[in-house]
Each structure stands twice: as structure tokens, then as C-alpha cells.
Amino acid sequence: MKHMNSNIMENKRIFINASGAEWILQILGDDIYQGLKKQGFECRKGEYHEYENEEICFHMWWRRALPYKDAQINAVFVTHVDDSIKEADLVAMKDQFDIFICMSPEDAVFLQELGFEKDKVFGIDLPTRNTYIRPITLAIFSNCYSKMKTKNEQWLLDYCSSHQNSRLVNFCFIGHGWGEVCEQLTKSGCSFEWHCVDRSLPCEYMFQQLQLSNMDYYIYMGMDGGAMGTYDAYAMGLELCVADDGYHKSIPDLRYKFLNQEEFNNCMDMILEKQARRYDYFKANSVENYVDTIAYILLHGTSKKEVMTPKDLNYSVKEKRKSFYFPLSFTRIRQPLVTMLIKCIFKSNLKEKQQMCAKCQYKIDSK
């Protein structure tokens, strides 16, 4: 691995070779380009022949990547290797480039098992591009009798008033009498919707069934022998979080069940913490964080995180991947020849541009 000199650290000049990068690679290349510029790098993106002696080059499409001899660091992004010809082509590149960025830590292990130097290979999970994470909805399908407190609705209010994660989800009440509960949830900063459907509404039962079909979880807290709404929710494929009581006990695969308030709280913790982890995952794997990691590796030639090695896994990534390689076809056999021709064109175009620039410089100097 080459060590980054002070010139790279100070100038931060990076060229992103986007030749051949289409669809996802093109989008990812744009993300990296925009992200690096925001961080203050002098960054350009273009075709292979548009290189202008930047110190660092990041090649987005490995099949058409050619190292620049004048660059101090040649990095390449490695995507899917799904046949034996691609594998051979990739292995032939292992001593030509300084840094190999893979789509995941497991992909980095794959390259190590193919004989790549550990210090040159970095696995970074592809960034997420989702700007919207759908809140989950927890449905309560029954009437509430606030004076009698038979639905144990106070358990829900106590939980929401003391757990911040309750603000990450939406509650949906289908039935009468939930007004006071909704008022208390408002004070706790929780989100909810309340469908108070009168039986005079045509097809009111089917209307409520269809409401259920859009929910994620069904909650029933009453200890009164069971609720038919539980059957409805089970039929609609919702996850059930219900009292371990009455005919509920006959329903198979009940993951979330409780007999008291403490057990109810534990069930809610599991449901809401799962949603919190979902939000955290998208935040941690954002495009911004991905570009930060790329920038650090390009500048320092190392990663802030420990690099995964074959010793960290109890299986061979190479054996797993090779067992699913595509069989060779005429199209796949022809591809390396096409790639070789394209690379020759790249070299020719770059040489022609450099010669033209040299002539222009000579004319300027002559004056």
C-alpha cells in the first residue's frame, strides 16, 4: 500500500473515472462526487481520457478500469463477480491498483481469499438511498370502556409516557370510547389515528377489516377471555401482541404475549426497539457516512474500522460465490475481448489528449 504524501493531504485532488458506469454505479459515482466536493475536495468526474493528473483516482467500473501511471493512488470500486472469467480478470488487477473498495465486508473477504492483499481491500456496505422510512402502525381493534378500565388501557398510557421510542410509531384505534386515551397520548407526544365507526355505516365491519389490513401489529390488552378482533388481525397477517388469555392461547406462533403489565412492557420494548434499530440502520448507512468512509480510505489508505478477514467467518466466501457462478456462454466469453478493445480506445484517447495539451503548452511557452 502506498503511503499518502503531504501533497495529496493538502491539495485533495480526486478524479472519479466514470467510464462505463451506468445505472446504480452512475448514481453512486454522483453521490461520491457531490459528497467529496461538499467536504472541500477538489474533485472532478468524467470519462477516462478526461483525467488531468489528479493525485487520487477512483475508478467506478472495475471491468473497464485502467490505472493512471501519473496518479499517486489508483482506487477501484469492485462490484459483482459472477463467473470464472470475471474472477480471472479481477485477479489479474490485484497488483495494478492501490485500493479496492468492495460492496460489503464479506466481499472484501472474497477478494482476500482470491489472493488480494488484506491492506489493499476495504469492504463497505453500500449506502441506503431511502429518504422515507415508513412508521409502523400498532392497531387496537375494540371498544374502550374508560370508567371500567377493563381493556387495561392504562398500561399503554404508562408505557408511552415513560418510553421515548413510543414516538417512533403510529397507534390506530378502531372502536368507540378511545377519546380520553387519545388525549393522554397527545400529551406524551405520540402519534395516533382513531376510527370511531358506527354500526349504521354500510359495510362497517368490512371497512374495519380493511383498516386492519394496512396495519403492522395488533394489540389487545384485556384479560376477558379473548377478542374476535384478534382472529381478524391474524387472518390479515398482522403480528399479534395480545394477552395470553382465553382463546388467544390456541393461536399458533404467538411471539408477543403477556399476563401482566411488566410482560406487556417487555413486548412493547421488543416491537419498538426493532423499529428504532431500523431508523438507526438507515442513519448509520447514509450516503453521507458512506462518502466519509470513502474519503478517509482514499486519504489515509486505511479504515477506521477493523477489516474483516476469512478468520472472522466460519465458511469460505469464495466457495459460496463460486458455487453460484453463471455458466459460461458466448456473450460472457466475448465480454473480456470487448473490454480489452474498449481499454485500448481509452488509452488512445488519453494519449491523444495529452499530446494535444503538450502542443498547446508549447505554443503558450513559445510566446
N, C-alpha and C positions, 0 to 999 in steps of 0.2 A: 504493500500500500504506500502510495506517495504521501509525503507529509505536505500539508498546505503551507506555502510560504507567506510572508507578510504582504506580498503584492496582492494575492488573492483575498486575504482578510481585509485589506484596506479598500481595494477597488470594487470587490464584489461583482465582478462582471461575469454574467452567466448567459450562455446561449442555449436555447431549447430547440433541438433539431426535431421538427415536427414532420419530417418526410415520411409518408406512408401512414401517419397516424390518423385513423378515422374513427368515427362514432365515439365510443367511450374513451379511447385514447386521446382523441382530439379534445373532448371535454375536459379530461383530466389534465392534459397539457395546458389548456387555457387556465384552469384553476391554479396550477403551479406557477404559470407565468404571472397572472394577476396577483397571486399571493406574495411572490418574491418581490415584485415591484412595490407592493404596499410596505414590505419590510425594509425598503431602502436599497435593494439591489439594483444595479444597472443590468437590466435583463432584456433580452430580445428573444423573439421566437420566429422561426422561419424554416425554409427548406434547407437541405444540406448545403447547397452552394452559396447560401446567404451568410455563412459563418464569417465573422470579422475578427478573428484572433482573440476571442474571449478566453479567459483563463480556465473557466469551467464550462464543460459542455454536457448537457443532459439529453440523451437520445431517447425519444419516446417509443420508438418501434424497433425492437431488437433485431427483427429479421432483416431490416434494411439499415442497420447501424454500422457506420464506419468510423473508427476513431480518427480525430483530427490530430495530426502529428504536432501541430503548434500549440495545442491545448495542454495545460498542465494536468488537468483532471478530465478524464472521459468517463462519464457515468451513463449507465443504460438501464432502462426500465424493462424488466422481463415479465412477459405475460405467459399465456398458456403454452405448454409443451405437451402435445398430444399425439405425437407419432415418433418413430425412431429416427426419421430424417431430421426433424426439428431438434431432437435431442443431440444428434451428431453436430448439427450446425451451431447449437448453443455451446457445446463443449469446446468447439474449435475457437470460440471467442474468449475463453476464460483467461487467457494471458494477454489479450489485446486491450482490455478495459480495466479501469482502476476501481470502479464501484458498480455493483449490480444491485439494483433496487427491485425487490420481488413484491408480489401481491399480498403476501402474508408471511408470518414466521415459519409456517410449515413449508412454504415454497422455498424459503431460504435454506431449510434443512435439505430439501430435494437437491438444490444446487450443490450443497456441501457433499452430499452422497454421490454426486456426479463428478466430484474431484475439484470443485472450486475451493479457493482459499477462504476460510471462515472470516478472516478480517476484511474481505472484499465484498461480502454478501450481507445484505440487510433486508429483513422481512418486515414490511409494514402493512397492516391490514388496510385494504382500500377504504377510502373515506366514504362516509354516508353523504348522500345529497338530499336527504329528506328535510324539508323545512317545516313540515307539519307532522307531528306525532299525535295520532288520534287518542283523545282521552277515553278511557274505558268507562262504561256505564254500569252501575250496580242497580238492579231493579228490585223493588219491593212491591209485590202484587197482592194486595189485600186491603181491607178496610182497617182503619185505626180507631180505637175507642179510647180517647185521651183520658177520660175520667177513670176508666177501669185499668189502664196500663197493662192489658193482657198480652200485647204484642211485644213487650219488653223494648219499646222504642227508646227508652231512656238509655239503654246500653249503647245505641247508635249515637245519641247525643253526647254521652260521656266520652265516647271514643273520639268523635270529631272535635270536641272542644279541647282535647289533650294531645292530638296527633296531627302534626303539620302535613303528613302525607295524605290526609283526607281531602286536602285541597287539590290534589292531583287528579281526582276522579269526579265523575258526574253521577248523582243519585237520581233515580227515576221512580217516583211513587205513582202507582196505578191503583186507585181506590179512593174511598171517602175518608175524611177525618184527619188528614195529614197536615192541616194548616199550621197548628202550633209547632209541630216538628220542623216544618219548613222555616218558620220564623226563627227558631233556635239555630238551625243550620246556617241561616244568613249571618247571624252574629258570630259564628265560627269561621266565616269566610268560605263556606263550602258552596259548590255548585249543585243545582238540582232542577228537576222539572216535575211537575205534578199534573197528572191526568185524572181529573175527577169526573168520571163518565157516569152519566145517569142511565139506568136501565131502559129508559124510554128512547134512547138513541138507537136508530135502526142498526142492527148487526153489532151491537155494543160489545158482545163477547168476542167476536172475530176482530173487532177493532183493537181490543186489548191484547188479543193473541198476536196480532201483527206488530203492536208496540213491543211486545216481548221479543219478537224475532230480531229486533235491532239492538238488543242488549248483550252484555258480555257475561254478567254474573247475576244470579238470583239469590236474594237474601230473604230468609224467613226466620224470625227470632222467637215467635210464640211457642210456648210449651203447652199446646192444647190438642195434641193428637195428630197434627199434620195439616197441611194446606193443599187443596187441589191445585192451586197455582204452581206448586212445586212440580206436579206432573206436567203441567203446561210448559213450564220452563225447561224441564228435562226433555220433553218432546221437541222443543225448539233448539236443543243443542247447547243451552247455556251451562256454564259451570254453576254448580249449586253450592251455596253456603247456608246451611239450614240447621235447625235444631235437630239433634239426634233423638227423635221422638216419634212415637206413633208409626204410621205407615211410611214415614220418611225412611225408617230403618231398613225397609225392604228394597230401597233403590240401590242398585249396584254402583260401585266406583265413586262413592261419596268421599271426596278428598277433604272438603271443608265442612266439618260438623262439630257441634258443641252442645254442652249440657249446662253451662253456666256462663256468666259474663266474662270471666277470665279466658275461657276457651274461645268465646266469641271474639275477644280482642286478639287472641293469637291468630285466629283465622283471618281477621281483617289485616293484621300485620303482614301475613304471607301474601295476601292479594295486593295490597297497596305497595309493599316493598318491591314486588315484581314489577309494578308499573314505574316505580321510582328508578329501578335499575334500567328500565327501557329508556327513560329520559336521560339518565346518566350516560348510557351507552352512546346515544346519538350526540351528546355533547362532547364526550371524550373522543369520538371518531369523526369529528367535524372536518371539513375541508381545511379550515384554518390551522387546526392542530396537525393535520397531515403535512401541510406545507412547512410548518415549523420544524417538523422532524426531518423532512427532506433537506431543508436549508442547513440544519445542524450537521447532517451527514456529509453534505457537499463541502461544507467549510472545514470540518474537523476530521473527516474520514473515519469517524466512529459514531456509535449510537449512545444516547443517554441510557437506554435500556440494555439489559443483558441479552446478547444474541442467542437465540435458540439453537441447539446443536442436536445431532442424532441421539446423543445420550439422554436427552430430555424426553424422548419418545420411546414407547415400548413396541414400536413397529418401524418398518422401513418405508419411508415415503416413496422412495424410488421404486420399490417392488409394487406398492399400491398403485402408483401412477402408471407404471409400465404395463400392468395387467389390464389397464383400460385404454391403452393406445388404440388409435384408429388403425385399421389395416391399411397398407399402402395401396394407393390407386394411381392411375396415370396422372391425375391432377396433382396429387401430393408429391409424386416423383418429379413432376415438371417444375414445381414451385421453386426449388433451390436454383434451378437454371435461370428462371425468370428473375429471381432475386439477384443472382450474380450479374446478369445483364444490367439490371437497374443500378447496382452499385457501381458498375463501370461508367454508366452515364453520370452518376453523382460525381465521381472522381473527375470525369472530363469537364463537367460544368464548373466545378470548383476551380480546376486548373485554368480554364479559360477566363473565369472571372479574375483570378489572381494575376494573370498575365495582363489583362486589360487594366487592372488597377496599377500594376507596375509601370505600364506605359504612361498612364495619366500622371503618376508621381514624377516620372522622368521629365515630362513636359513642364510640370509646375516648377521643378528644380532648375530646369534649363533657363526659365525666365528669370 
